[in-house]
Amino acid sequence: MAREKKRSVVRLVRKSNDLVEAKYKFDIWETRVFTKMLTLIRPDDEDFKDYRIYLHEVIDDYDLKKNKEAYEWLKRGARKLMTKIIKVVRETDEGLMEFQTPIAVGVENPLNTTKGREDEMAFVDISFHPKMRPFLIALKSKFTTYDVRNILKLPSAYSIRIYELLKQYEKIGKRKFGFMELKEIIGAIEEVQEKGKKKTIDNYPLYGNFRQRVLLKAQRDLEKYTDIRFEFDPIKKGRKVVGFMFYIISNRSNQPEEHRSLPKGIQIQESPIFDELFPLVKDWIGESGFRKLIRSYPENQVRNAIQVTLNRLKKGDELNNVAGHIIALAKQTNLFDSMTQKRKRKVEKRKSEEGNHQKKKELESIQRQLEAEKHQKELDLIDLILQEIPEARALALEKVKGGIFARYFNNQKSFEENCENPFFLTAFRNAVKKEFTHRFEKVGEEYDPKIKAIKAAAAHL
């Protein structure tokens, strides 16, 4: 197999939506080999080929250290792909079906290398399993495309899977998942063979761990390295988290340069959205005009322009120049910014409410602590009064007998036995406080203003 001359090409990854949503678990090395294979498929391919992957190219793509370990991990990743099974649930003429297939077949790599030609001889030959063909070859509709540069720096296979799942819904702006559904799709829940039996392992059974190690990490990774970012809200049933709503936001700071501004010599593969979108606008825009449109403006702007225009036509609005309307809207970078800003304000409000709720909880905790300290000082003072003033017990006891708590005093029991009744004990202590009010003033002066201030602060949150 001759080695192709390296060209400066913007490489696109294109998958059927069924494959994007398939259930499988890759580690980061398997993901890197799999992604490299995807970029070798050409839009006009009619079948899979044997793909030669030069390992130094993968190492360069991902900016990895070029050492023996990296080469070995990539070879191991290629071999492990042959053992991986994907599960695709899809709608067919016979109803909802679950389809399973291996991913790769026929991995081959040289055992000996010639000194001075290590990079050239370090490769693996590999191909996709033939059953993968419907998900990767001759795709006409219902597929997701992205520039591979968006995932090259993502350090986690989970982050890559979440990027693909959200990229698929970028034009819609939001996507909902069940908690268990999301974990199954990205491989956080996986089936393993143990002693000849299948066993299901949930790597993140607790919401807190999944949120911290998967969702928040993916949120940071995507914002730092890719052309989209996201916010998310947990969906609860009672106190239990049962799902998530993701809000997908264009990350303009990380979007690749527009095709027209790329350095000379870089080749651009034609946008694969033509077959999907042109049928929607062919009554108003010619084929060459639409090709020019999708080459001139970002995909999301073209999609948004078509969506807004078709919605207006559906409502019965009269547009004298439908093609001109679509082109004018496609030029606008902020067509849906108001929606984004509204979503952003909602997220900020939620964060503010969460912050206020946390502050309120902290203030209430301080209040309880101060009240407990005050109560303990009053108990200590009551004990001191009873020791210093012999008649104090009798005076307080008379007040209890003459008040509404008299029914809790039993003449047949000793004072100590009566104190075992919490109602009597509380009434007796209050009687001591009333009889010797002046002795408790300092305690009130020390704690009451603090407690009052904290209650006021909590009430304003």
Residue pairs with C-beta under 8 A, 6 or more apart in sequence:
1 50
1 52
1 125
3 52
3 54
3 120
6 57
7 267
8 265
8 266
8 267
9 266
9 267
9 269
10 147
10 149
10 256
10 262
10 266
10 267
10 268
10 269
11 39
11 147
11 148
11 149
11 269
12 39
12 145
12 146
12 147
12 148
12 269
12 272
13 35
13 38
13 39
13 145
13 146
13 147
13 148
13 151
14 38
14 41
14 43
14 136
14 139
14 143
14 144
14 145
14 272
15 38
15 135
15 136
15 143
15 144
15 164
16 134
16 135
16 136
16 139
16 142
16 143
16 144
17 142
17 143
17 144
17 168
18 88
18 90
18 135
18 142
19 86
19 88
19 132
19 135
19 136
20 144
20 164
20 165
20 168
21 88
21 89
21 165
21 168
21 185
22 86
22 87
22 88
22 135
22 185
23 86
23 87
23 88
23 184
23 185
23 187
24 84
24 85
24 86
24 87
24 103
24 187
25 84
25 157
25 186
25 187
25 190
26 34
26 84
26 157
26 187
27 77
27 80
27 157
28 155
28 156
28 157
29 73
29 74
29 76
29 77
29 80
30 77
30 80
30 81
30 84
30 157
31 77
31 157
31 160
32 58
32 61
32 62
32 74
32 77
33 53
33 58
33 74
33 77
33 78
33 81
33 124
33 126
34 81
34 103
34 104
35 148
35 151
35 160
36 53
36 57
36 58
36 61
37 51
37 53
37 104
37 126
37 128
38 136
38 148
39 148
40 49
40 51
40 53
41 48
41 136
41 137
43 269
43 270
43 272
45 137
45 138
46 137
46 138
47 133
47 137
48 127
48 128
48 130
48 132
48 133
48 136
48 137
49 127
50 106
50 125
50 126
50 127
51 125
51 126
51 127
52 123
52 124
52 125
53 78
53 123
53 124
53 125
53 126
54 119
54 120
54 122
54 123
55 70
55 71
55 74
55 75
55 119
55 122
55 123
55 124
56 66
56 119
56 122
58 64
58 74
59 65
59 66
59 70
59 71
59 74
61 148
61 152
62 152
62 153
63 152
63 153
64 70
71 122
74 124
75 109
75 124
78 104
78 107
78 109
78 124
78 126
79 107
81 103
81 104
81 107
81 126
82 102
82 103
82 104
82 105
82 107
83 102
84 102
84 103
84 104
85 100
85 101
85 102
85 103
86 100
86 101
86 103
86 132
87 98
87 99
87 100
88 98
88 99
88 100
88 101
88 135
89 96
89 97
89 98
89 99
90 96
90 97
90 99
91 97
101 129
101 131
101 132
102 129
102 131
103 128
103 129
103 132
104 126
104 127
104 128
104 129
105 126
105 127
105 128
105 129
105 130
106 125
106 126
106 127
107 124
107 125
107 126
108 124
108 125
108 126
109 122
109 123
109 124
109 125
110 121
110 122
110 123
112 121
113 121
113 122
114 121
128 136
139 272
140 275
140 276
141 275
141 276
143 272
143 276
144 164
144 167
144 168
145 271
145 272
145 273
145 299
146 163
146 164
146 167
146 227
147 227
147 256
149 256
150 163
150 167
150 225
150 226
150 227
150 254
151 160
151 163
151 225
151 226
152 225
153 224
153 225
154 160
154 163
154 221
154 222
154 225
154 226
155 221
156 217
156 218
156 221
157 186
157 187
158 186
158 187
158 188
158 214
158 217
158 218
159 217
159 218
159 221
159 222
161 185
161 186
161 187
162 186
162 214
162 215
162 218
162 222
163 218
163 222
163 226
163 228
165 175
165 177
165 185
165 186
166 175
166 222
166 228
166 230
166 246
166 248
167 228
168 175
169 175
169 246
169 248
170 228
170 248
170 250
170 300
171 300
171 303
171 304
171 307
172 248
173 247
173 248
173 249
173 336
173 339
173 340
173 343
174 245
174 246
174 247
174 248
175 245
175 246
175 248
176 235
176 243
176 244
176 245
176 246
177 185
177 243
177 244
177 246
178 242
178 243
179 207
179 210
179 241
179 242
179 243
179 244
180 189
181 243
182 188
182 243
182 244
183 189
183 202
183 204
183 210
186 214
188 202
188 203
188 204
188 210
188 214
189 200
189 201
189 202
189 203
190 200
190 201
190 203
191 198
191 199
191 200
191 201
192 198
192 199
192 200
192 201
193 199
204 210
204 213
204 214
207 234
207 241
211 234
215 232
215 244
219 229
219 230
219 231
219 232
222 228
222 229
222 230
222 251
223 229
223 251
224 254
225 254
226 251
226 254
227 250
227 251
227 252
227 254
227 255
227 256
228 248
228 249
228 250
228 251
229 249
229 251
230 246
230 247
230 248
230 249
231 246
231 247
231 249
231 343
231 344
231 347
232 244
232 245
232 246
232 247
233 244
233 245
233 247
233 350
234 241
234 243
234 244
235 241
235 242
235 243
235 244
235 245
236 242
247 343
247 347
249 340
249 343
249 344
250 300
250 340
252 333
255 298
258 298
259 268
259 295
260 296
262 268
268 295
270 291
270 295
271 294
271 295
271 299
273 294
273 299
273 302
273 303
274 290
274 291
274 294
277 290
277 294
277 302
277 303
277 306
278 285
278 287
278 290
280 306
280 310
281 290
281 306
281 322
281 323
281 326
282 290
283 322
284 322
284 323
284 326
285 293
285 323
285 326
289 323
293 302
293 326
293 327
293 330
294 302
296 330
297 330
297 331
301 329
301 330
301 331
301 332
301 333
301 335
302 330
304 329
304 330
304 335
304 336
305 326
305 327
305 328
305 329
305 330
305 332
305 335
306 326
308 329
308 335
309 319
309 322
309 325
309 326
309 329
312 319
312 325
313 319
313 322
319 325
329 335
356 461
357 461
359 461
360 458
360 461
363 454
363 457
363 458
363 461
364 458
366 454
367 451
367 454
367 455
367 458
370 447
370 450
370 451
370 454
371 447
371 451
373 447
374 443
374 444
374 446
374 447
374 448
374 451
377 443
377 446
377 447
378 429
378 433
378 440
378 443
379 429
381 439
381 440
381 443
382 429
382 432
382 433
385 392
385 432
385 436
385 439
386 392
386 393
386 432
389 436
392 432
392 435
392 436
393 415
395 431
395 435
396 428
396 431
396 432
396 435
397 409
397 415
397 428
397 431
399 431
399 434
399 435
400 406
400 408
400 409
400 424
400 427
400 428
400 431
401 409
403 427
403 431
405 423
405 424
405 427
408 418
408 421
408 423
408 424
408 427
409 418
409 424
410 417
410 418
410 421
418 424
418 425
419 425
419 428
433 440
